[in-house]
Amino acid sequence: MSHPEILLLGVLRALVEVALLALLGQGVVALLAGARRDTNPIYVLFKIVTRPAIIAARWITPKVILDKHVPFVAFFLLFWLWIFLAYAKQILAS
């Protein structure tokens, strides 16, 4: 029996995982590259992949939050979304 809802939740969860891992990778490369991170091609690639999540987090958060803290907010929002999608998938599967 086919359940398209479970498939959709699995796809959404995979997209969230990619964004989470890209944010994590971007942070690691930023630590390793230091001030020259904007010229690092891997950092630029991660920046392109994480741009939608960071823009969404900036849109949700109040303007009091500094721009350099928005990637942390995006990471935690994505983490909780990933947990919620896992819970929803578990509920639908049972």
Number of C-alpha atoms within 10 A of each C-alpha: 3 6 9 9 13 17 12 12 19 15 12 16 20 14 13 20 16 14 23 21 15 20 25 17 16 22 16 13 17 17 11 11 14 10 9 10 16 13 10 12 10 15 22 15 12 19 17 11 16 22 14 13 21 21 13 13 20 19 11 12 13 9 9 6 11 10 11 8 10 20 21 16 18 24 22 14 16 20 16 13 16 20 13 13 19 16 13 14 18 12 10 12 10 5
